[in-house]
Amino acid sequence: QVQLVESGGGLVQPGGSLRLSCAVSGIYGNRFNMFTMSWYRQAPGKDREWVADITGSDSTNYADSVKGRFTISRDGVKKMVYLQMNSLRPEDTAVYYCNGRWLHNYWGQGTQVTVSS
């Protein structure tokens, strides 16, 4: 079965950087290239919101709130997805979730990112 495991969250000061990773397992051969991979986040008391996604052909899209600060990437050999987050702001504080989508929708358990001085 497909599993997604996020890592890399933590506490960072405003203006700092973090790199989130998502390890994908249970996808064999070249099927990982069929998946659109995304990052979502959910802040306390708010709905989960889409942050960024990347297709199997490396086409990327970003929410306006993170455009120019965050970069999503993927490694098809390692079956990894990354979110490089720069110039972090307190409003970026949330649990960040990795999502994989092809025929079905798969979610990781999330990793906490806290931006605070």
C-alpha positions in Angstrom: 0.0 0.0 0.0 1.1 3.6 -0.6 2.6 5.3 2.4 3.8 8.9 2.8 6.0 9.9 5.7 6.9 13.6 6.3 9.9 14.9 8.2 11.9 18.0 8.7 9.5 20.2 10.7 10.5 22.1 13.7 10.8 25.5 15.4 12.3 28.3 13.4 12.6 32.1 13.9 10.9 34.5 11.5 13.0 34.9 8.4 14.5 31.4 8.7 14.3 28.4 6.5 13.3 24.8 6.7 13.2 21.9 4.3 10.4 19.4 4.6 10.8 15.9 3.1 8.2 13.3 2.1 9.2 9.7 1.7 6.9 7.7 -0.6 6.7 3.9 -0.5 4.5 1.3 -2.0 4.8 2.6 -5.5 6.7 0.4 -7.9 8.4 0.9 -11.2 7.8 4.2 -12.9 4.3 4.7 -11.5 5.6 7.4 -9.2 5.8 9.6 -12.2 2.0 9.3 -12.6 1.5 11.0 -9.2 0.9 14.6 -8.7 2.5 15.4 -5.4 1.4 18.2 -3.2 2.0 19.9 0.1 -0.9 21.1 2.2 -1.0 22.8 5.6 -3.4 23.2 8.5 -3.1 26.0 11.1 -4.9 25.7 14.4 -8.6 26.5 14.0 -8.4 26.7 10.2 -9.2 24.5 7.3 -6.5 22.5 5.6 -5.1 24.6 2.6 -3.2 23.7 -0.5 0.4 25.1 -0.6 2.1 23.7 -3.7 2.1 20.8 -6.1 4.4 19.2 -8.7 3.5 16.9 -11.5 5.4 13.9 -12.8 6.8 16.2 -15.5 8.0 18.7 -12.8 5.4 21.3 -13.5 4.9 23.3 -10.3 2.1 25.5 -8.9 2.1 27.5 -5.7 -0.4 29.3 -3.5 -0.1 33.1 -3.7 0.8 33.2 0.0 4.0 31.2 -0.5 5.0 32.1 -4.1 8.6 33.3 -4.2 9.4 31.9 -0.8 8.7 28.1 -1.1 10.0 25.6 -3.6 8.6 22.2 -4.2 10.7 19.5 -5.9 10.7 15.7 -6.3 13.2 12.9 -6.8 11.8 10.1 -8.9 14.6 7.7 -8.2 14.4 8.1 -4.4 10.6 8.6 -4.5 11.0 11.7 -2.4 9.2 15.1 -2.4 10.6 18.2 -0.8 9.4 21.6 0.2 12.1 24.2 0.7 10.7 27.0 2.8 12.5 30.3 3.0 11.7 33.7 4.6 9.3 32.0 7.0 6.6 34.0 8.7 4.6 33.4 11.9 1.6 32.8 9.7 3.3 29.8 8.1 2.9 28.0 11.4 0.9 24.9 10.7 1.0 21.1 10.4 2.3 20.4 6.9 1.0 17.4 5.0 2.3 15.5 2.0 -0.3 14.4 -0.5 0.0 12.0 -3.5 -2.7 11.8 -6.1 -3.2 9.3 -8.9 -6.5 7.3 -9.2 -6.6 7.6 -5.4 -5.7 10.3 -2.8 -3.0 9.5 -0.3 -1.9 11.5 2.8 0.9 11.5 5.3 0.5 12.1 9.0 2.0 15.6 8.9 4.9 17.4 10.4 4.7 20.5 12.7 6.2 23.7 11.6 6.3 26.6 14.1 7.6 30.0 13.2 8.2 32.1 16.3 10.8 34.2 18.0 
